[in-house]
């Protein structure tokens, strides 16, 4: 991906609203934000752990009025996706196979 395409991915959601405490970035697309974070992991290798955390958090966090925002019961399938990805990456096999479950 060229730097021009990367810049387009970032500026795609480059809208801010100014609040009393300062500017707040408005994101119209969670998918676009996930792509931006993933690109940042690749393009900023020295900061990839931080960007990876933001990527995983954005992917897994959900909202429910009973629990609020964060890792809530509805987040479990996304957390499993993340764990499965890393099991395949580091161990060469899916999470369920590694845990010996079916």
C-alpha positions as CSV (number, residue, x, y, z in Angstrom):
1,X,0.0,0.0,0.0
2,X,1.4,3.4,-0.9
3,X,1.8,6.2,1.5
4,X,-0.9,8.1,-0.5
5,X,-3.4,5.3,0.1
6,X,-2.4,5.1,3.8
7,X,-2.9,8.9,4.1
8,X,-6.3,8.5,2.5
9,X,-7.3,5.8,5.0
10,X,-6.4,8.1,7.9
11,X,-8.0,11.2,6.4
12,X,-11.1,9.3,5.5
13,X,-12.3,9.9,9.1
14,X,-10.5,13.2,9.8
15,X,-13.5,15.1,11.2
16,X,-13.4,16.8,14.6
17,X,-15.9,18.4,16.9
18,X,-14.6,20.9,19.4
19,X,-15.9,20.4,22.9
20,X,-15.2,22.4,26.1
21,X,-12.3,20.0,27.0
22,X,-10.8,20.0,23.5
23,X,-11.2,18.5,20.0
24,X,-12.9,15.1,19.7
25,X,-12.3,13.0,16.6
26,X,-15.6,11.7,15.0
27,X,-15.4,8.2,13.6
28,X,-18.1,7.3,11.1
29,X,-16.9,3.8,10.5
30,X,-15.6,1.3,13.0
31,X,-14.2,-0.8,10.1
32,X,-12.3,2.2,8.9
33,X,-10.8,2.8,12.3
34,X,-9.8,-0.9,12.5
35,X,-8.1,-0.6,9.1
36,X,-6.3,2.6,10.2
37,X,-5.0,0.9,13.4
38,X,-3.9,-2.1,11.5
39,X,-2.0,0.1,8.9
40,X,-0.4,1.9,11.8
41,X,0.9,-1.4,13.2
42,X,2.6,-2.1,9.9
43,X,3.9,1.3,9.1
44,X,5.1,2.1,12.6
45,X,6.8,-1.1,13.8
46,X,8.4,0.5,16.9
47,X,4.9,1.5,18.1
48,X,3.1,-1.7,16.8
49,X,2.5,-3.1,20.3
50,X,0.6,0.1,21.2
51,X,-1.3,0.2,17.9
52,X,-2.0,-3.6,18.2
53,X,-3.6,-3.0,21.6
54,X,-5.8,-0.2,20.2
55,X,-6.8,-2.4,17.3
56,X,-7.7,-5.4,19.5
57,X,-9.6,-3.1,22.0
58,X,-11.6,-1.4,19.3
59,X,-12.4,-4.8,17.7
60,X,-13.5,-6.4,21.0
61,X,-15.2,-3.7,23.0
62,X,-18.9,-3.6,23.0
63,X,-21.7,-1.6,24.7
64,X,-24.7,-2.8,26.6
65,X,-26.7,-0.6,29.0
66,X,-26.5,-3.3,31.7
67,X,-22.6,-3.4,31.6
68,X,-21.5,-0.2,30.0
69,X,-18.7,-0.1,27.5
70,X,-15.7,-2.4,27.5
71,X,-15.1,-6.1,27.6
72,X,-18.5,-7.4,28.4
73,X,-20.1,-10.8,27.8
74,X,-20.9,-9.8,24.2
75,X,-17.2,-9.3,23.6
76,X,-16.3,-13.0,24.2
77,X,-16.5,-14.1,20.5
78,X,-14.2,-11.2,19.5
79,X,-11.7,-12.0,22.3
80,X,-11.8,-15.6,21.1
81,X,-11.0,-14.4,17.5
82,X,-8.0,-12.5,18.8
83,X,-6.7,-15.5,20.9
84,X,-7.3,-17.8,17.9
85,X,-5.3,-15.4,15.6
86,X,-2.3,-15.4,18.0
87,X,-2.5,-19.2,18.5
88,X,-2.3,-19.7,14.8
89,X,0.5,-17.2,14.4
90,X,2.7,-18.4,17.3
91,X,1.7,-22.0,17.7
92,X,0.7,-22.9,14.1
93,X,-2.7,-24.3,15.1
94,X,-6.2,-22.9,16.0
95,X,-7.1,-22.0,19.6
96,X,-9.6,-24.9,19.9
97,X,-7.1,-27.4,18.7
98,X,-4.5,-26.0,21.1
99,X,-7.0,-26.3,24.0
100,X,-8.0,-29.8,22.7
101,X,-11.7,-28.8,22.6
102,X,-14.3,-29.3,19.8
